Amino acid sequence: MVEKAIDVLQRVLKKITREPKQWPGNVDKATFEVNKREIPHLMHSPSQTLFGFNTVGSLEVNFQTKKRKSLLSALRIDVSSVILEDEEHSDNEPNKDAGRSSRAV
């Protein structure tokens, strides 16, 4: 179990640091990333398992997650074609009163 944790930490350090001599300066960042990753069979991160929530740090600004990137790209699209105008929305709503008139009150 410890060997697996060390292996994961080394892989993260290799991705965020080019020179192995700089690893000691990036251990905090790598540890933060390792503790944030989701463990597939648990469906939670180590920090969620330990604390009950994901910790947030300055890395959120520098290393955005895929989900955040996809949400940001979705916000950049022109939503005027997606949002219905008031008239269009009311035409697409089902008639709620039609079902009520046949029921006994």
Secondary structure by P-SEA (a helix, b strand, c coil): caaaaaaaaaaaaaaaccccccccccaaaaaaaaaaccccccccccccccccbbbbcccccccccaaaaaaaaaaacccccccccaaaaaaaccccccccccccc
